[in-house]
Amino acid sequence: MNQITEQVSAILMAVVGVAILAVLVSRNAQTGSVLQAGGQAFSSILGAAEAPVTGGGGFGLNTNAFNSFMPNSSGSL
């Protein structure tokens, strides 16, 4: 029974991996924007975690990071 579970989970992980790869290489993918936003989010979380130790304000959220995902007045990104 344990071997069946391992095989099923391996197949599901392979499907997820192929889906992630397809999204990353798609012509419509904005991979650079997504990676930049993810990095800035991680930086913000890290700053909040360090704030009690460093005395910083934490939550150094850069609102400009989200402007690339907001549609402009014409409705396009």
Number of C-alpha atoms within 10 A of each C-alpha: 5 6 8 9 10 11 11 11 12 12 12 12 12 12 12 12 12 12 11 11 11 12 14 15 11 10 9 8 12 14 14 10 14 16 11 13 18 13 13 18 17 12 17 17 16 14 18 18 14 15 14 11 8 11 8 13 11 17 16 15 15 13 8 9 17 14 11 13 14 11 10 10 7 6 7 8 10
